[in-house]
Amino acid sequence: MKYLSSLFVVTLFSVVAFAQNKSDWTKTFPSKVKWYKITDAGVLVVGTTDGLYGVNPSDGKELWKDDDIENIKEENYDPIEGTPYIVLAKKGLTKSSNKIVDVVTGKEVANTKTLGLIQVTKRIYLMKSNAVLFLGLGTNGKPVLMKINLADGSKVWEQQKLFEKNSEQIVSEAGEVKDGFFIATNKNIYKLNAQTGEIMYTVVMKSDLPVAAPPKKQKGMFSAFNIGKQMDATANELATITSADFFQKENMDVIYFWNQDILTEFNVADGKELWKRVELPSPVTNILFDSHGMLVATAEKTKDDEAKQSKGGGGLLGKIKRASAGKKNRASLLCLDMNTGEEKWDSDVSLQGDVKAYKLSGTKLILATERDQGTNFISIVNLDAGKSVTKKPLSIKGEIRDLEIVPQGLYYRTEDQINILDLETGDKIWKKGMSVKNCVGDNQNDKIGYVYANETIHKVNFENGDISDWVTDVKFDGKEDPSSLQVRENGVLLTSDQNVRLYSFDGKQVWHNYQPAPGKTMAGKMLSGLGGLASSMVAVGSAVSSAQMSYAKGYYGSTSPSQDNSIKNANANASAFAGAAVSSFASISRRFKATKEANNYIAILTNFGNSNNAKDAGIMMINKTTGKEIRRMMFGEKKEPNYKLDELGKVVYYRADGNEIQGFNF
């Protein structure tokens, strides 16, 4: 009996394990799956040969199908970040179209074909009013600007005689204000009535046209047949690219505007320019409001530099042009009086490259910058004096990973070195510093930090500037090097591709989970679809996962802003939108609230069998707090397998052969 009971238990365990391996649902489509995307609203959008599908992530059921455009390609797809809307853009030699779909309901909310546009040249999303502006050509071949309400798809207005000349092109996003909105063209700034589209006033302002990235060159004898694909790939970029913008701060009676050459301020009511225009050495990249004034960082290159570099072509002449463009560095920091626009410093502070991160400490502003060719620098600016504390920016080795203000000065960590800089002189506190390789780290608070390097976890005391060996002789199974360190509530988590290990705050190992890597042959098959685990197994949903806020629009935050501004606004404004849009924005709100929980899991690609057969490959989900297995997902041997992880929705999507997608919930 004991033997039979044991056998029953083993058999039962095997059945449970097998059940865990199987997918929760399988969706079979009538034609081949070409591509699939996880949207900000959580709905899975799948492009097939016969149409576009919306799939419920929890059970795989078809929510909707759009077969109006057959064989919709990935390059046609463009999500409006932080919203439930996606744009399907098609571009031809003489005609183009934009179709906007609500991915939650599948409803077509706007279609430029039915709206009377034969060509779309610009598309601008109005976030505060949940509307979209289309600029294009009407059936009569003349320019038309129209506003569409995305809540119900209604046309609010259209204007056919808006601009002075047909050659005018919109170059900015819209600056929404109480009684209307601003747009800029290459010739003027217009304030338009939000309800009618009529011009309230015009300000003469020349702005450069935006420069789109050059299309990739097609090789081979069939390159001519890729023209349509290239057009579709650039359709969304050309419709949304800008070279100027508007922003406001607390005072809603004024609005700021910048383009490639100037920065200025207007009175919203009558368009009176309140500043003497500030001439910029290059386009704005970052704006920070401080008690000293408006701090404006500009780019390393102008768009003209980039255009010249992209047109350099091949051969010696092309190399000379590219080298010349690469040497131009116009990056600088200006401090402007908020009331007058006057520069408060005698001269700009020269920077080396574009700003990647910053820290503000009293009268000191620390900027981490990077040149176009990849070299990195730190600038320490005395905001009272308007000067750098060093003669020139300090060259550092490796990309900045962390900046912290400590009693001794500025603690910085790159992928290759760690040190503390004296904020008054820029001198290194640790003369030699700490040279590392592929350094990873995280901070517990403003007093303690942890860094892994050279097989040791180091503990950094930010109060006294000491760094000590905390855990030595750290070795992972499979001879792997740790690739991530994270300070959690219950300890320090160290991870690599196949290893996960947690140390308590007294330096003792709490648990270690190692899963063997797939064999080379099997891994090659498993990763062929998306080019590797790093590219396919990522948290998607751009509006939630984005770490960069738009400083140029007047928003600013900490060194690493963790929440994207657009989704916060969408979440706050959802209740104001009418009709079906309310439920659609509610989906984004729910996902937004799940961001904290999403950080509790890690996915490991492993081999569940005793061989290197592809049929044994799959993913194991592990809880970061306990180290315990949450879920096994067996994929099986397929010709072109690939997969995507939606951490917020707690689903792994797996595309098998041909016309099938499987869903694994965890």
N, C-alpha and C positions, 0 to 999 in steps of 0.2 A: 504493500500500500504506500509506504514511504517513497518507494521508487516511482510508482505511478503518479503520486502527488507532485514529486519534483519534476517529472516529465511534463505534467500538465502545466506547472508554473512556467517552465522554460518555453513550452509551446505557446502559452498565452502571451508571454513577454515578446516572443517573436512576432506574434500576430499584431500586438500593439505597436512594436517598432516598425513593422511593415506598413501599418496604417498611418503612422506618422510620416513615413517616407512619401506616401502618395499625395498627389495634389488635392486640394479641396474642391477644385472645379476645373473643368476643361471647356474651353469655348472653341468650337469648330466653325470656321468661316467658309462660305461657298467658293472662295477663291484664295489665292496665295497672299499671305501677310507680307507686305512690303516693309512696313515700319510701324512702331507704336510709341506713344508718348504718355507719360504721367502728367496730368494737368494740375494746376494750383488748386483746383476744386476737388482733386482726388480721383476723378473719373479717368479711366483708361481710354485713350483715343487710339484707334487702330486703323491704319491705312491699308487697304487691300486693292486688288486689281479692279474689283467691281464697285468700290465706294469707300465711305468713311463711317466708322462705327464708334459708338460710345458704349463702354462696358462697365457694369457695376463691379467695383473691386471686391466686394464681399462674397458674391456668389457667381460672378462671371456671366450674368444674364445681360442680354442685349438691351440697352436703354433706348437707343435710337440708331437709325441708319440714315446716312445722307448719300444718295446715289446721283445727285444732281451733277456732280463732276466725277466722271469715272477715272479710275487709276490716279487718284490724288497722290502726288509725290511728297516726300518729306520736305523738299525745298519750297513747296507751296504753303507749308504750315508755319504760322507765327502767332504765339500766344500774346495776349495783352496782359502784361505782368500784373499780378495782384488782383485779377478779375477772373470770372468764369468764362471769358470770351476768348475764342481763337479766331484768327484771320486766315482764310485760304486765298492766297493771292496768285493770280495767273497773269502772265505778261507775254504779249506777242509783239510782232514788228510794228503794228499800228494800233493794236487794242490791248487793254489790260482790264482786270476786274478784281474787286475785293469782296469777299463774302465773309460775314461775321456770324459765328455760331455760338450759342450758349451751350457749353459742353454738359451741363447738368440736365437740361431739358431737351437738348438736340434742336431747339428752335432756331431757325434762321432769323436773326434780328436785323440784318441789313445785307443788301446785295446791290452793288453799284450797277449791275446790268439792269435790274428792274427800276432802279432809281434814275435811270436816264443818263448814265455816264458811260462813254465808250472807252475812256482812258482815265486811269487814276495816277496822279503825280504826287499827291501827298495825303497822308492819313494821320490825324492828330486825335488822341484820346483825351477827353475832358473829364478828369477824374471826379471833380467836385460835383458835376452835374450828371455823371454817368451818360455821357454822350460822345459822339465822334464827329469830327470834321473831315469831309472829303473834298479835296481840290482835284479837279480834272477837267476833261473836255466833254461837253454835252453832245447830243446827237447833231447839233448844228455846227460842231467843230469849234465852239467858243468856250472860254474858261468858265467854269461854274464852281462855286463854293457852297456846300450844303452842310447843314447840321442835322444829325440823326439821333433821336432819343433811343438809347439801347434798352431801356426798360420795356418798351412796347414796339420798337422798330419804326415809330412814326417819324416822318420828315418834319422837323420843326420849321425850317425855312431853307431857301436857296437864293443865292445872289449871282446874277450873271454879269453885272457891270460893277464889279467891286474894285478891281485894280485899275490903275491908270493905263497900263500897257499889258498886252498879252504875254510879254516876256517876263513879267514879274513871277517869282517863285517864292513860296513860303520857305523860310530857313530856320524857323524856331518852333519850339513847343508853344502851347498857349499859356498865357498868364491869366488865370481866372480871378476876377475881382467881384465885388458885390453886384454891380449893375452891368456886367459884361465881361469881355475878355480881350486880351491883347494878342496879336500875332505880328510877326516881323517877316517882311519879304526882303529880297536883295536890294530894294529901293526905299521902302518906307516901313514905319511902324503904324499899325492900325489898332484903334480901339473900336470893337464891334459890339452892338447891342445883342445881348444873349438871346432875346426873344425874337428878333427880326433879322439880325445879321446886318443891319444898316450901319454905316460908318458913323461913329460918334465924333471922331476927329482923327487926323493924320499927322504924323511927325516924319519929316524927311530924315531918313537914316539909311545909308548904304551899308550893306553887309555882304560878305563873301558867301558864295554858294558852298554848301558842304561838299567835301570830297569823299566819294565812296571808295572802298577798297577795290583795287584792280581785280578783275576776274581771273581765276586760275587758268593758266594756259592748258589747252587740251592737246594731247599728243596723239599721233597715229593717224591713219588714213580715214578713220571715221569721225574725226574731231568736228567736222562740219555738221554732223548730225546731232551734236550736243548743244547747238545754239539755243534751242528751246529750253533745255535744262538750265543753261547758264542764265537765261532771261528770268526764269522762275526763281532761281536762287537769289538774284539781285532785286527782284520785284519788291520784297518786303523792306530790304535795306534802303532802297531809293525812296520808298514811300514814307519812311520814318526817320531817316538821317537828318540831323540838324547841325547848325554851326553857330547858333545863338540861343539865348534863353532869357526868361523873366523870373524874378523871385521877389518875395516879400518877407518882412520880418514882423515884429509886433505892430508897427504902425501901418495899418491897412490903407491909409490915405496916400501912401507913396508906393511906387514900384520900381525895382531896379532892373536894368537891362544890360546885358553884355553880348558882344559878338567877338569876332576875331581880333578886332583892333581897339575897342573902347569899352569902358564900363561907365554907366551913368544912372541918374535917378530922375523920375518924372512924378509930377502930381497926378494922381489917378483921375481926379475930377475933370481937369482941363488940359492935361498933357503938357503943362509947363515944365520945362527942364530945370531942375533944381540944382544940378551940379554943373560945373565946368567939366566937360568930358575928360575922363582919365584915359590917357593913351597907354595901351598895353603892349608889352614886348612880344607877347604870344597869348594864345587863348587861356581863359581861366580854367583851372583844374580843381581848386579848393577854395572855399570861403569859410572863414571862422570869425564869429563876432566875439569881441573881447572888450574889456574896459578901456583898452588902448585905442580901439577903433575897429574898422573892418579890415581883417587880415586876408589878403588875396594872394594866392600862389598861382603862378602861371606855368605853362607847359614848357617842356624842353624844346619842342619844335612847333612851328606854325603849320597849318594845313598846306601851305605852299611848299614848305620843306618836304612834307610827306609826299605831296603830289610829284615833286621833282624827283624824289628818291624812287617812287614807284614807277616812274617813266624812264628810269635810268637805262633800262634795256640791258643787253648783253654786250660783250666786247670791252675793250679798254675804256672807251668813252663812258659807257654805262658804269663801270667801276669807279671812274673818277667822279662822276656825278653823285653816286651813292656815298662815296667817301666824304665828299664835300658836304652833303646834306647831313651826314652823321656827325660831323664836327660842330654843327651849329647848336648852341645851347643857350636858349633865351630864358630858361627857367629862373624865376626870381620871386621874391616876397615883398609885397607892398603893404603899407599901413595907411588907411584912408580915414579922414574925418567923416563920421556918419552924417553930419549935417550939411557939409559943404563939398565933400569929395576931394578936398585938398589932401595932398600927401603929407603925412606927419613926420616923415623921416627925410633927411637930406638926400638920400639916394636909396635905391632898391637894395635889398639883400640878395646877393647872387646865390643861386642854388645849383646843385649838380644833379640834374634829372628831375623827374616827376615825383611828387609826394606820394608815398605809400602808406605812411603812418605818422602820427604825431602824438606828443604829450605836452600838456600845458602845466607849468609849475610856477605860480607867482608871476614874476617878470620874465621868466624864461620860456621860450617856445622851442621844443625839440622836434625836428623834422627828419624822418628817415626817407631818403630819396633814392631813386634808381635811374641810371642812364639807359638810353636805348639799347646799348650793347651789353647791358647786364651788370655793370659795375655799381657798387652801392656806397652810400655816404650818409653821414649824420651831420646835421647843422644845428648848432645851439645859438639861438638868437636872443639877445637882450632887447626886450620890447621897449624898455625905457629909452635906451640909447639908439635903437634902430640899427644895431650892428651885430654881426656875428662875433662870438667871444673868441673865435679863432680866425686866423688870416684867411683861411679857406675851409670849405667843408672837409670833414674828416673821412678819409677813405677807410672803409671797413671790408673785411673779407666775409662774403656770404650775404644772403638775403636776410633782412631783419625778421625775427620771429617774435621778439618781445621787447618792450620798452617799459621800464618801471622807475619811478622817482623814489630814491632811497636817501637816508640821511647823508650818505657820502657823495651823492650825485645821481648820475643816470646809469642804471643797470641796463645793459643791453645784451641780447642773446641773438646770434645768427645761427645758421646751420653749421658754421665752422668755428665760431669763437664766442667767448663770454668775457665781459669786462665791465668796469664801472668808470664813467667819465666824470671828472670834476666839472660842475656846471659853470664855474667861474673862469676856468682856463681851457677846458676841453682836454686836459691831460688825463692819461689813463691812471687810475688808482692802482690797479694791478699792472705793474710795469710790463710783464710779459703776457699777461692775460692767460686765458685758458684756451689752448688750441684743441679743437675737437673735430670729429668727423660725423656728419649726419646727426647732429645734436638735436634732441627733442626734449621738451619740457613743458611745465605748467606751474602756475602759482596757486598756493592754497589761499593766500590773502595778501595784504600789503606788507606782511612781515616775513613770510616764509615762501620759498619757491623750491621746486625740485627739477633737476636736470639729469637726463641720462646721456652719458658719453663715455667711450673707452671702457665698456664693460662695467661701468659703475654708475649708480644713481647718486648724484651729489645733492646735498641740501644747502640751499642758499639762505643766509640770514640777512634780510634786507635792512635790519636795524643797525647791525655792526659791520656789515660788508664782508662777513666771513663766508667761506664756502668749504664744506667738509664732505668727506666720503660717508654716505649714509648706508648704502648697500653695495658691497663689493663683489667682484667675480660673478656678475650677472651673465648667465648663459641661457640661451633658449635652445630647445630641441630643434633638430634639423639644421643646426649651425646658422640660425637666422639672427639678424640684427634687429633690435626693437625699432619700430618706425613711428611709434606714438606713445606719449606719456600724458596721462590725464589724472588730475587730482579730483577724487570723488568724495562723497560724504563719509565713506567708510574706509578710505585709504587711497593709495597711489596705484593706478592701473597702468601696466606696461603691456603693449601689444605689438605684434608683427603680423605677417600674413597668416601664420599657422599657430601662433602662440598667444595666450592671454593669461596675464599673471597679476594678482592683486597683493600688495603689501599693506599691512596695517601701518598706522602712523608711528609705531615703535620699531619699524624696520623689519618686521617678521612677515614671512610669506603666509598669506591666508589661504590661497588656492592657486592652482596652475592648471590650465586646460590647453592641451596640445592635440591638434588634429593633423595627421599626415597629409602632405601635399599630394595632389594627383600626379601620376607619372607624366613625363614630358609629352608622350604621345597623346595621352588622354587630355592633359591640360591644353594642348594645342587645339584639339577638337572642341573642347568646351569653350575656349576663349576666341574661337575664330570669328564668331558673329560680331562682337563689339570691340575686339582688339585688347582684351585683357580685363582682369578683375577690377583694376583701378578705374577703368573708364566706364565699366558697366554697372558695378556694384556701388553706386553712389546714391546719396539722398537727392532725389529730384523734386521738382516743384520749385521753380526759380524764385518765386516771390517769397517763399518761406525760408529757403536755405541761403539766399543771397546775403553776403557779409558786408557788402559795400553800399553805403548810402550816398546819395547824390549831393556832394558838398557844393558843387557848382550851382545848385538850385537853392542854396542857402540853408541846407540842412547840415548838421554836424553832430558828432557824437564822440565816443571814446576811441581808443586806438583801433579796436576791432568791433565796430558796431555789429551786434548779433541779430538784429531784427531789421528787415527791410522796410523802408518807410512806406512804400506803396501799399503793402498789405495791411499795415496799421491803419492807414487812411481808409482803405476799402472796408476794413472791419468796422471802423468808427462810423462810416457813412452808409453802411448797408441798410439801416433802418429808414433812411431818407429816400431810398430808391423804390419806385413803384412796380407793381405787377410781379411777373415771374422772377425778376432780378433779385427780389428779397430772398427767396429760398436758395438761389444760386450763390449769392454772396454769403449766406449762412453756412454753406458747405466749406467755404474758405475760412470762415471764422472758427469752425470746429477744428479744422486742421491746424490753424494758427495756435490754438490752445493746446495742441498735442505736441508742440515742439520740445518741451521739456522731457516728456516721456520717451520721445524718439531717441534720446541719447542713451537709453539703458540697454541697448542691444548691439551686438557685433556679429557680422556674418563672416563665416570662414568657408572657403571652397576646399573641399576635402574628398577623400576616397573612403566610401563606406564598406568596401569589400577588401579582399586580400589580394587583389590583382590590379593591374594597370588598365583594365578594361574601362572604356568610357561609360559603360552601363552602370558602373559602380560610383560614378562621380555625382556630387551634389553639394548642397550648402547646409551647414549646421548653424543655427541661430543660438547664441550664447548670451545669457544674462550677465551684464557687466558687474552687477552687485554681488551675485552669488556664485558666478562661474558655472552655473548649471546649464545643461542643454535645455533649450526651449522647444526646438523643433528641428526635425530632419527633413530635408527636401531632396528626394532622389530624382534626378533628371532623366537618366537613362541615355543610351547611345543614340544620338541623332546626327544628321549630316551637318546642319548649320545651327547649332544651339546657341542661344544667348539669353540674357536675363537682366532684369532691372529690379532694384530694391526701392520700395517706397516706405521709408522709415516712419513717416507720419501716418500712413494708412495701414502700416504693419502688414504689408503684402510683398511677396516676391513674385514677379511675373517671369515666366519662362516661355520663350518662343521655341517650339519644337519644329519639326519639319513642316514645310509647306504652309498649311492653312490652320494651324492650331496654336493656341496660347493656353498655358496652364497657370493657375493661381494658387499660391501657397500662403495661407494666413498664419500669423504667429502672434 
